[in-house]
Amino acid sequence: MTEKFDAIIVGAGPGGSAAAYSLAKMGFNALIVERGKYPGAKNVMGGRMYAHALNRFMPGFWKEAPIERMVTREKLTFLCNEASVSLDFQDGEFREPPNSFTILRANFDQWFANKAVEAGATLVPNIRVDDLLWREKKVAGIIAGGDKIEANVVIAADGGVSLMAEKAGLKKFEVKQFALGMKEIIELPEKTIEDRFNLAHEEGAAQLFIGQCTKEIPGGGFIYTNKTSLSVGIVVYIDRLIEKKIDSHEIIREFNENPVVSKLIEGGKILEYSAHVIPETSRSRLFTDGMLVVGDAGGLVVNSGITLRGMDMAIASGAAAAEAVKNAMGKNDFSKECLSYYEDLLRKDFVLKDIATFNKAPEFLQNDRLYTLYPEIACRLFHKLWAVDGAKKRAFDELLEGTKGNRTNMILDLLKGLRAL
Ligand SMILES: Cc1cc2nc3c(=O)[nH]c(=O)nc-3n(C[C@H](O)[C@H](O)[C@H](O)COP(=O)(O)OP(=O)(O)OC[C@H]3O[C@@H](n4cnc5c(N)ncnc54)[C@H](O)[C@@H]3O)c2cc1C
């Protein structure tokens, strides 16, 4: 290719496609280069997308997008070996406007990238971008498959372990900044899913698990219901996994074998297994001369323990990057000073506001007691409340006895949790 593009986007995940779609809609000449055979081929995700970010520039997108189910039921389960305690929340208000949808990335990413192509962007799949092209110490394009392709701005949307952000000197990687997400897609009949999760037709559930399932490593398990499959997985901090010398496959196998989980997935057929890193605290600088960084590549992920949000962050940051390119094109200025407008947009929007709000969450979520002691206390307490053994005590006395020796830590953790989450 000898043509110079207004923008080259590296990666056709949600961040890259949002940037390309928005740029193409504004009439700019945008190229997306994706290393997968097709967008989504290499992408893994727990399977829930919060709708608000995409709905802003594609209102009612779910009417045509390949969504699986609208999530109307949220469940949080504390797991012990023999017992579990669940909080089950249903809300009709999650239907209008829809709060979140379960999706399968292979389908969703292809659809979204095709929307960018329909709007006028050029998509080149199956090509890995190897390097950045530099002119006078400024990013001036990409090098892919031996070709040099020029652009006014390169948008790095290449995910959590962003080669582009690293090559531009915007990011240094440390293992402790990342979590590992492992996921299986387990096929089950539609009716079985609706019966097991108590769902009406096309409604979906998201169930999170804390406790025994991560073998004392900070993290959690999840199940999201798709139309005819479940997305089942575990997210754990990588450094703790290494420290404890635990095989990641063992964790997911034990999770599937837990009596609570095994009933939900029983009879299902594993269609797919995948694993991917999540940049929990791996922030990157977001711009330099001739380059912007969006989505996971910039570490724009929020994990509040109850919600894991990377997709809406990627989509909103991709759209903001397109705005920043438009501003730079108007001024014919692609310097970092001019492109810093991107970060101003993210600060005014929910992206950097939510990251700031939850900036204490990753540290709080590293507390081992959340995954060991507290699920145990909850299970023991509820056991005592329901067991009838001739030695009944009042609920308050059971609570006092069950928390004996741990109350100071519990109060401190509660206060920290309230501040962090
Ligand atoms: C197990 C798991 C569960 C998750 N659950 C949720 C959830 O429920 N909800 C949620 O919102 N988020 C979730 N996330 C996070 C979410 O997946 C990410 O935040 C989101 O995908 C980020 O989008 P992105 O476009 O920035 O990057 P990605 O989706 O990672 O896309 C990057 C793209 O760049 C391509 N690429 C990479 N390098 C190159 C290269 N050199 N050349 C060309 N192409 C390249 C990749 O193939 C990929 O298509 C989860 C993540 C994991 C791992």
Ligand as a Chemical Component Dictionary entry (heavy atoms), coordinates in Angstrom:
data_LIG
# 
_chem_comp.id                   LIG 
_chem_comp.type                 NON-POLYMER 
_chem_comp.pdbx_formal_charge   0 
_chem_comp.three_letter_code    LIG 
# 
loop_
_chem_comp_atom.comp_id 
_chem_comp_atom.atom_id 
_chem_comp_atom.alt_atom_id 
_chem_comp_atom.type_symbol 
_chem_comp_atom.charge 
_chem_comp_atom.model_Cartn_x 
_chem_comp_atom.model_Cartn_y 
_chem_comp_atom.model_Cartn_z 
_chem_comp_atom.pdbx_ordinal 
LIG C1  C1  C 0 -11.618 -13.940 30.647 1  
LIG C2  C2  C 0 -11.967 -12.500 30.431 2  
LIG C3  C3  C 0 -13.219 -12.048 30.796 3  
LIG C4  C4  C 0 -13.593 -10.731 30.555 4  
LIG N1  N1  N 0 -14.864 -10.341 30.838 5  
LIG C5  C5  C 0 -15.290 -9.107  30.514 6  
LIG C6  C6  C 0 -16.655 -8.757  30.661 7  
LIG O1  O1  O 0 -17.493 -9.558  31.059 8  
LIG N2  N2  N 0 -17.023 -7.491  30.309 9  
LIG C7  C7  C 0 -16.126 -6.565  29.816 10 
LIG O2  O2  O 0 -16.529 -5.435  29.497 11 
LIG N3  N3  N 0 -14.825 -6.894  29.663 12 
LIG C8  C8  C 0 -14.390 -8.132  29.985 13 
LIG N4  N4  N 0 -13.076 -8.476  29.778 14 
LIG C9  C9  C 0 -12.156 -7.454  29.274 15 
LIG C10 C10 C 0 -12.390 -7.199  27.782 16 
LIG O3  O3  O 0 -12.270 -8.394  27.074 17 
LIG C11 C11 C 0 -11.351 -6.201  27.252 18 
LIG O4  O4  O 0 -11.277 -5.098  28.107 19 
LIG C12 C12 C 0 -11.714 -5.718  25.843 20 
LIG O5  O5  O 0 -11.708 -6.790  24.956 21 
LIG C13 C13 C 0 -10.721 -4.643  25.391 22 
LIG O6  O6  O 0 -10.928 -4.334  24.038 23 
LIG P1  P1  P 0 -9.717  -3.818  23.133 24 
LIG O7  O7  O 0 -10.324 -3.519  21.811 25 
LIG O8  O8  O 0 -8.986  -2.763  23.840 26 
LIG O9  O9  O 0 -8.697  -5.049  23.041 27 
LIG P2  P2  P 0 -8.910  -6.535  22.517 28 
LIG O10 O10 O 0 -10.326 -6.944  22.615 29 
LIG O11 O11 O 0 -7.880  -7.344  23.228 30 
LIG O12 O12 O 0 -8.555  -6.449  20.982 31 
LIG C14 C14 C 0 -7.231  -6.269  20.538 32 
LIG C15 C15 C 0 -7.158  -6.683  19.088 33 
LIG O13 O13 O 0 -5.880  -6.376  18.574 34 
LIG C16 C16 C 0 -5.399  -7.467  17.806 35 
LIG N5  N5  N 0 -3.938  -7.357  17.820 36 
LIG C17 C17 C 0 -3.100  -7.470  18.875 37 
LIG N6  N6  N 0 -1.818  -7.267  18.507 38 
LIG C18 C18 C 0 -1.856  -7.003  17.183 39 
LIG C19 C19 C 0 -0.840  -6.727  16.222 40 
LIG N7  N7  N 0 0.462   -6.630  16.572 41 
LIG N8  N8  N 0 -1.220  -6.538  14.941 42 
LIG C20 C20 C 0 -2.526  -6.613  14.565 43 
LIG N9  N9  N 0 -3.531  -6.889  15.429 44 
LIG C21 C21 C 0 -3.192  -7.058  16.713 45 
LIG C22 C22 C 0 -5.948  -8.698  18.523 46 
LIG O14 O14 O 0 -5.982  -9.844  17.696 47 
LIG C23 C23 C 0 -7.334  -8.186  18.912 48 
LIG O15 O15 O 0 -8.292  -8.435  17.898 49 
LIG C24 C24 C 0 -12.675 -9.803  30.002 50 
LIG C25 C25 C 0 -11.391 -10.240 29.650 51 
LIG C26 C26 C 0 -11.039 -11.569 29.860 52 
LIG C27 C27 C 0 -9.668  -12.019 29.468 53 
# 
loop_
_chem_comp_bond.comp_id 
_chem_comp_bond.atom_id_1 
_chem_comp_bond.atom_id_2 
_chem_comp_bond.value_order 
_chem_comp_bond.pdbx_ordinal 
LIG C1  C2  SING 1  
LIG C2  C3  SING 2  
LIG C2  C26 DOUB 3  
LIG C3  C4  DOUB 4  
LIG C4  N1  SING 5  
LIG C4  C24 SING 6  
LIG N1  C5  DOUB 7  
LIG C5  C6  SING 8  
LIG C5  C8  SING 9  
LIG C6  O1  DOUB 10 
LIG C6  N2  SING 11 
LIG N2  C7  SING 12 
LIG C7  O2  DOUB 13 
LIG C7  N3  SING 14 
LIG N3  C8  DOUB 15 
LIG C8  N4  SING 16 
LIG N4  C9  SING 17 
LIG N4  C24 SING 18 
LIG C9  C10 SING 19 
LIG C10 O3  SING 20 
LIG C10 C11 SING 21 
LIG C11 O4  SING 22 
LIG C11 C12 SING 23 
LIG C12 O5  SING 24 
LIG C12 C13 SING 25 
LIG C13 O6  SING 26 
LIG O6  P1  SING 27 
LIG P1  O7  DOUB 28 
LIG P1  O8  SING 29 
LIG P1  O9  SING 30 
LIG O9  P2  SING 31 
LIG P2  O10 DOUB 32 
LIG P2  O11 SING 33 
LIG P2  O12 SING 34 
LIG O12 C14 SING 35 
LIG C14 C15 SING 36 
LIG C15 O13 SING 37 
LIG C15 C23 SING 38 
LIG O13 C16 SING 39 
LIG C16 N5  SING 40 
LIG C16 C22 SING 41 
LIG N5  C17 SING 42 
LIG N5  C21 SING 43 
LIG C17 N6  DOUB 44 
LIG N6  C18 SING 45 
LIG C18 C19 SING 46 
LIG C18 C21 DOUB 47 
LIG C19 N7  SING 48 
LIG C19 N8  DOUB 49 
LIG N8  C20 SING 50 
LIG C20 N9  DOUB 51 
LIG N9  C21 SING 52 
LIG C22 O14 SING 53 
LIG C22 C23 SING 54 
LIG C23 O15 SING 55 
LIG C24 C25 DOUB 56 
LIG C25 C26 SING 57 
LIG C26 C27 SING 58 
# 
